[in-house]
């Protein structure tokens, strides 16, 4: 497992532990909650590690670099932003000196936007209290300084790469109904084989137009291919030929979606190959060759 993925898992674990701690050990009662007045679909985060823009795309999240974002972490950030629990109003109208005292002269800034990019709510995050489970905050629309429940610095002060999601796709074997393999670009003349479920719903069977296939072998392969994880994302586009054709393409249809996975450099003497997947915005990544071996199948492997 790469260092980046270990860091991501560690951050997710830390956020969960902190959230549980704050739920059960918050010593002071919440007096009110602050919520946006409209649905937030994008978060803009300006923190001590850079600028991050996180946008919702259906059930998924995408970063401003087009990297897929870790859904659990992104959902946690949105929930935190949309449910600010206020313990007390510290100052009705803070002076610059008081703002500096509460860490609000150099704050973390989190802005929520609607689907049409309209600003909905802007949050300024200052220092935490000595117990580190309460945070001084201010809203753009108010001069008041609040004390909010939770460590909001821990929640929002991270680098963009800490949000990367390395899962390229996932599906359930029970929901799959078609497998297409192409030797090269996904065009009719490159089609190697197509296997799909046929018949009535209660009696569907896997079939191939040109061969008699074994259902047990097909479902066994599908279970092995239910997900694929990248080793790392490729950011150096100049090192890639973005117009190059893939060596191999699979299109797996499941739950109403066509998951397209393109493999490049399969025959090169390298430990990893380049992969692009429709479920992760076709963003190029590296995948271990050992994980790719299961896709090097011919129709005879399923007979």
N, C-alpha and C positions, 0 to 999 in steps of 0.2 A: 504494500500500500504506500502511495506517495506521501511525502511530507505535507503537501497541500491538503490532501484528503484527510490526513490525521488531524490537521489544524481545524478543518471544517467540522469534523465529527466532535472534536474537543469543544469548539465554540457552541455547537448545538447542545451538547451535554451541559455545559456551564450555564447557558441560558435557561435550560429546563430546571436545573437545581436551584438557581437564583429565584426563578419564578415560584417554585414550590416554597422556598424559604420565606419569600415575601408574603405569600398567601397565609402561611400559618404562624409567622412570627412578627408580623407587623404590629407594633405596640400601640399605635394610635389609630383612632377611628377615621375613616374617610368621610369627609363632610359633603363632598359633591364630586360629580364626574363631569369632565369636559369631553364632548364629542363633536366631530365635524358636522356641519349642517347639510352636507351632501355626501354622496358616495365618493370615496377616494380610490382611484385606480392607479395612481403613480405617486411614488415618494421620491422627493429630491433630498439628498442628505449631504450636507457640507460639514465635515468633521476634521479632526486633526490629522487624518491620513489621506484626505483628498475629497473629490466630488463624486457622488454616486447618484445614479438615477435608476430607479427600480420600477418597472411598469408591468401591470397585470395583463396577461394575454390568455383569456379564457380562465382555466384553472391554474395555469402556469405563470411564471414570472420571468422577465427578461431584463438584463442589465443594459445600460446605455452603450456598452461595447458589443451588444448583441449576444453576449454569453448567456446561456440559460442560468437562472438563479435557483438556488436551493429553495424549494417550495415551503418546507417547514419553517425555515428561518424567515423567509419573506412574509409568510402569513403571521408569524409571531410579531414581526416589526410593525405590520399594519395594525394588528390587534392592539399593540401597545400604544401606537399613535392615536388610534380611534377611541381608546378607553383610558384617558388620563384621570387617575384617581387623586383628588386634591385633599390633603390633610388640613391645610390652613392657608389663609392669605397672610403672607409675611409682611408685605408692604403694599399699600394702596397706590402709591406713586413714588417709585424709587428714583433717587438721584443717581448720577453717574458713579459717584463714590460707592453708593450702596449696590449698584449693579455689579461693580468690580468685586465687592465683598462676596457676592453670591456667584461669582464666576460667569456673569452674564454680559461682560464687555468683550469676551472672546468665547462665545458659546458654540456649541454644536447646534446647527440649524437644520430642522427637518420640516419640509414643506409638502403638504398634500395637495394633489391636483385631481381634477375630475377627468372624465374621458375626453372632454374637449379642451383639455389643458388649462382650464380655469383654476386659479389658486383658491383652495377651499380653507386651508388652515396652515398657519406657520408657527412652528414651535421653536423656542430658544431654550437650550438645555445648559444649565450652569453646573455648579459644584454639587457634590453629594454632602450629606451631613456626616458627622463623625462615625455614625454606625454604617454608612455606605449603602443603606437600603432606603434612603429618601433623597430626593433631588430637587434643587431649586430650579424653577422654570418660569418662563414668561411667554405670553402669546403676542404675536405681532399686532393684534387688534386691541391690546390692553396695556396699560401702564403698570398693572399689578404684578407683583412677584408672588408666586405660589410655591408651597412645599408639596411636592407630589410623591406618592408612594412608589417605591421601586428605584433601582439603580438604572437610570436612563442613559448614563454614560456608557455603562457596560453593554447596553442594548444597541446603541447607535454609533459607537466609536470603533469602526473597523475598516479595513481596506476592502476594496471591491472584490479582490480575488478570494476573500474569505467567504463570499456568498456563492461562488461558482458551484454549479451542480454538474457532477461528472457522469450522471446516468443519462445515456443517450436515448433509451426508449425502454418501455416495459409493456407487456401484455399478458393475458392469461390464455393458456392453451385451449381452454374450454370455449373461448370467444374467437379463436382463429378460424378462418374459413377459406383462405387462399394463400398459396406460396408461389411466388414467381422468382425465377433465377435467370439472370442475363449475364452472358460472358462479354462484358463491355458495357457500353451505354445502354440504358433501358429503352431500346427501340425494337420493333418486331423482328428484324433480321438477326438480332443477337440473343433472342430467347432460347435458353437451354431447356428449361422445362417449366410447366405450370401444373400445380396440384391443387385441387379445390374440392370442397364438400359439395356433394350432389344429393338429390332426392328430397323427400318430404322432411319437415323439421324433426319429426320423431324418429326418422330412420335415415339420417344423413350418413353418407360414407365418403371417405377420401377417394378421389379418382384422378387419373391422369389420362389425357386423350390418347397418348401413344404407348403407355405401359400399364401393366397391372401392378399396383402398389400395395404395400403392406401397411395397414393402418397403425399397427403397434409401433413400427419403425418411425412413421411420420410423427405420431404424437410424442414419442420419446425424444425425437429431435427437437420438436417445438418446445418441450419442457426445458431442454438444454439452452434454447435460444430465447427464452422469455424476457431476458434483459441483457444489456451490454453496457459496460462501464469504460469510460476513457481513462487513460493514464494521465494525460494533460491536454489542455487546449492549445492550439497553435495561434499565436498572436502575430508572428512575423509573416505577413501575407506576401512580402517581397520574395520570400524563399520558396513560394509555391507557384505553380502554374495553374491559375484558377480556371483556365480553359481546357486543362487536361481531361481526357476521358478516363473513367474508372476502369479497373481491370475486372471488377465483379460488382453486380448489383442484385440485391434481394428486395423484393416488395412483399411484405407480410401484411395481409389484411386481417384485422381483428377488431371486434367491437365497433364496426363502422368506420375504421380509420385504415388508411393505406400507409404503412410504415416503410419508408424507403431508406435503405442503407447502402451507401456506396463505399467501395474499398479501392484504395490506390496503392500501388507499389507492392503488391502481394508477392511478386517474384523477385524483389530486391533482397539482397543479403543484409537485412536489418532485423533487429529484434521487435520493431514496432511498425505498423502500417498506418497510413493516413485514412481516416474514416470521416464521412459526412452523413448526417442522418436528418431526415425531414422533421423528426420530433424534437430536434435541438437546433432548429433554425438553419440547418445545413452548415453550421459553424464547424470548421475543420479541427480535428483532434487526432491524437495518437492513441492507438489501441495495441496492446500486446499481441504479438503474432500467435501466441498460444491460445488466446481467446478467439482469434479469427479462424483457426483451423476447422472449427465445427461448421463453417459456412462453405468449406471447400468440398462440396458434395456434388455427385452426379445422380441422375435418376436411378441408376442401378443400386445406389445405396439405400433406396426406399422400396426396392422390389422384394 
